Amino acid sequence: MQIALDFALDIIAKYPIEGPFGAVLVNHHTNAMVCMGCNRGDVNPMRHGETMLLENCTALYPSPSGDSTKDPCLDYQKYTMYTTGEPCPMCATAIAYYKIGRVVSATPENHLACMGWPAPRFNSSFVNAQFQPAYPGATITKGILADKTDPYFAKVHNFELPEDWPASCPEWPNSCPPDSPFKGTQEFHHHSHDHADGDHQCHMHDHSHCDHSHGSEF
């Protein structure tokens, strides 16, 4: 997680983007990090850290048959995505399609909403559940190292974290703003976290080999 945060902080220092949204993908069987993604919303609003991490992985580990949907190079169920902010609905959907086995995020959606980040209706857990049982679904863990990432996200909106943070930030659905059309339902954040473009790709070492056992599980 710290690697994802450091990478995102490096990117926001170089480009006019909003928020330290970064992600890394790690094989949780070998502990090998294979690719990274970062916020580049200044280039394209769909370039979120998670989605561009997956695009990087597809480029770095191309399908041996040329069909990344049916025959991906990596067995993504063996991988954990670490991301500095809880995935938005778009990213959570991409994660489901890739069949990522595990997602570990730092700053959760209710923290981002309390800081002033816009909030969509569905969070990563809700989206993940909609794909089951057709898709395996990821194991989701939230709030890991949020004490490290929260201050950086708060700074974007000039939000001063109170002394009793995060206890002062209510859990969903009670944190919906008073004028929210979704009051009384679950409402979730949206963040424009994205990824490096051609002039700052996330290059990793030893990306020439596919997983040997992926075919039987996809």
DALINSUL-V132217 format. One record per pair of residues at least 6 apart in sequence whose C-alpha atoms are under 7 Angstrom apart, sorted by the first residue. I is the first residue (numbers start at 0). J is the second residue. Records with the same first field share a line. If there is no record, write none. Layout:
I: J, J
This chain:
0: 81, 82, 83
3: 21, 22, 23, 82, 83
4: 19, 21, 83
6: 21
7: 19, 20, 21, 37, 38
8: 19
11: 19
15: 41
16: 38, 39, 40, 41
17: 191
18: 152, 155, 192
19: 38, 151, 152
20: 37, 38, 48, 83, 84, 192, 193
21: 36, 37, 38, 48, 82, 83
22: 35, 36, 37, 48, 49, 52, 80, 81, 82, 83
23: 34, 35, 36, 52, 80, 81, 82
24: 32, 33, 34, 35, 78, 79, 80, 81
25: 31, 32, 33, 78, 79, 80
26: 32, 77, 78, 79
27: 77, 78, 79
28: 77
33: 203
34: 52, 55, 56, 201, 203
35: 52, 201
36: 48, 49, 51, 52, 194, 195, 201
37: 47, 48, 192, 193, 194, 195
38: 46, 47, 48, 192, 193, 194, 195
39: 46, 47, 192, 193, 194, 195
40: 46, 47, 191, 192, 193
44: 191
45: 193
46: 192, 193, 194
47: 191, 192, 193, 194
48: 192, 193, 194
49: 90
50: 90, 93
51: 193, 194
59: 206
60: 72, 206, 207, 209
61: 67, 72
62: 70, 71, 72
63: 72
64: 70
69: 217
70: 214
72: 209, 210
73: 209, 210, 213
74: 210, 213
75: 97, 98, 99, 100
76: 98, 99, 100
77: 100
78: 99, 100, 101
79: 99, 100, 101, 102
80: 101, 102, 103
81: 102, 103, 104
82: 103, 104, 105
83: 104, 105, 106, 148
84: 104, 105, 106, 107
85: 104, 105, 106, 107, 108, 123
86: 123
87: 122, 123, 188, 189, 190
88: 121, 122, 123, 126
91: 123, 126, 127
92: 126
95: 127, 130, 134, 136
98: 134, 135, 136
99: 137
100: 137, 138
101: 137, 138, 139
102: 137, 138, 139, 140
103: 139, 140, 141
104: 140, 141, 142, 143
105: 141, 142, 143, 144, 145, 148
106: 142, 145, 148, 149
107: 141, 142
108: 187, 188
109: 170, 171, 187
110: 168
111: 188
112: 118, 188
113: 168
114: 153, 156, 158
115: 156
116: 188, 189, 190
117: 188, 189, 190
118: 186, 187, 188, 189
119: 186, 187, 188, 189
120: 185, 186, 187
121: 185, 186, 187
122: 187
127: 136, 137
128: 136
130: 136
153: 159
171: 185
172: 183, 184, 185, 186
175: 182, 186
